[in-house]
Amino acid sequence: MNHVMNTYASYPLTLTRGAGSRVFDSDGKVYIDFVGGIAVNTLGHAHPALVKAIADQAGTMLHCSNLYHIPLQIQLANKLCALSGMGAAFFCNSGAEANEAAIKLARKFFYDKKENRFEIITAIQSFHGRTMHTLAATGQEKVKIGFSPLPAGFSHVPYNDLDALNAAITDRTAAIMLEPLQGEGGVNLANAEYLRQVRTICDQHGLLLILDEVQSGIGRTGSMFASEHSGVRPDILTLAKGLGGGVPIGSMLATERVSPAFSPGTHGSTFGGNPLSCRAALTVLETIETESLLLHVQSQSQHMQLRLQSFIEQFDMVQQVRGQGFLLGLAFNVDVAPVITRCRELGLLVLSAGPQVVRMLPALNISQQLIDEGLDILQQAIEDSFS
Ligand SMILES: *Cc1c(COP(=O)(O)O)cnc(C)c1O
């Protein structure tokens, strides 16, 4: 008997326990984890510092409501603003909520200026969430089927195409919303020069730039935020997935110029930024620093990419290595479902990004030895799947 609503095509596997970058199933079989709960388990499983912080916070106070000052929330907002150059942070519980808040803030910003701008341009193949507005923002038709009418005010342009973007801007355009590195859409990287030009276009037209770093943020690409690779500062930045290391928390950050468009009563969240989730996020950020995980991601990503490149020579069906840091994709010219299944049988968890890309999102602190063991399995799985 299973009364869970049927929204996920789950793999036939029950994970019961994790330690670092190893997870164990209900039969006690061990797997190397290159999925990390879809870029959520930033520090792997059961990291002692996170376990201790969460347990301690549970014994102190889990929740108290935003009716009262929450010192941990202030600390986290200050930390995120110091890291990102933003002016203020709003807290929620997920990526979709962070993007929903970003869309509301962008509209309110122009409402306050008495400008009738509300449209948001996003990229084809983007993914921004599953609420009605973030679904409308998402540039993939397959996830929208059956949910009409979706909220109006969104249009989509090809990624990395400045001419198309320029052509899509109207006098109703409020913002351009992009992932600096598309995760769900196939592990597609924005060119640094494209992002810099988008910033310039926004400035010329008085538009807001919203960067969705729900998947690419929090050290995932080897810098705290993927936008640092291009040096582009957005007006609004959204985070979630890896921020709490497994404890649900999302954040929408905005510059000092834009954030005042939200005032008491304009937006809120019951759970958002409660003491537990903020304590977890602070511990994740602290541990990234104390364990020098950004440097680790940079060097180990190099290592992974070199080994993945060699698969292109070795296997006809392997086409390309994509991504940055620990958000990597191996693109095939065939369906990758058999590879993912074979990896699982051999003791490695990977996921897809579209039908022809194997995606890898290991914890930021995975060891080189486990990376190598994992890639040995991936190599074997490709061989087994297509011979
Ligand atoms: C996962 C994801 C979201 C949605 O996050 P949820 O927490 O599932 O709502 C939004 N944007 C990007 C880029 C994502 O990868």
PDBQT file of the ligand as one rigid body, heavy atoms in Angstrom, charges set to zero:
ROOT
HETATM    1  C1  LIG A 401      15.460  23.007  -8.582  1.00  0.00    +0.000 C 
HETATM    2  C2  LIG A 401      15.392  24.357  -9.179  1.00  0.00    +0.000 A 
HETATM    3  C3  LIG A 401      14.320  25.226  -8.916  1.00  0.00    +0.000 A 
HETATM    4  C4  LIG A 401      13.134  24.816  -8.066  1.00  0.00    +0.000 C 
HETATM    5  O1  LIG A 401      13.513  24.555  -6.766  1.00  0.00    +0.000 OA
HETATM    6  P1  LIG A 401      12.475  23.799  -5.752  1.00  0.00    +0.000 P 
HETATM    7  O2  LIG A 401      13.183  23.850  -4.438  1.00  0.00    +0.000 OA
HETATM    8  O3  LIG A 401      12.299  22.417  -6.290  1.00  0.00    +0.000 OA
HETATM    9  O4  LIG A 401      11.219  24.567  -5.776  1.00  0.00    +0.000 OA
HETATM   10  C5  LIG A 401      14.357  26.491  -9.454  1.00  0.00    +0.000 A 
HETATM   11  N1  LIG A 401      15.384  26.897 -10.234  1.00  0.00    +0.000 NA
HETATM   12  C6  LIG A 401      16.427  26.092 -10.516  1.00  0.00    +0.000 A 
HETATM   13  C7  LIG A 401      17.551  26.595 -11.349  1.00  0.00    +0.000 C 
HETATM   14  C8  LIG A 401      16.459  24.786 -10.012  1.00  0.00    +0.000 A 
HETATM   15  O5  LIG A 401      17.480  23.965 -10.316  1.00  0.00    +0.000 OA
ENDROOT
TORSDOF 0
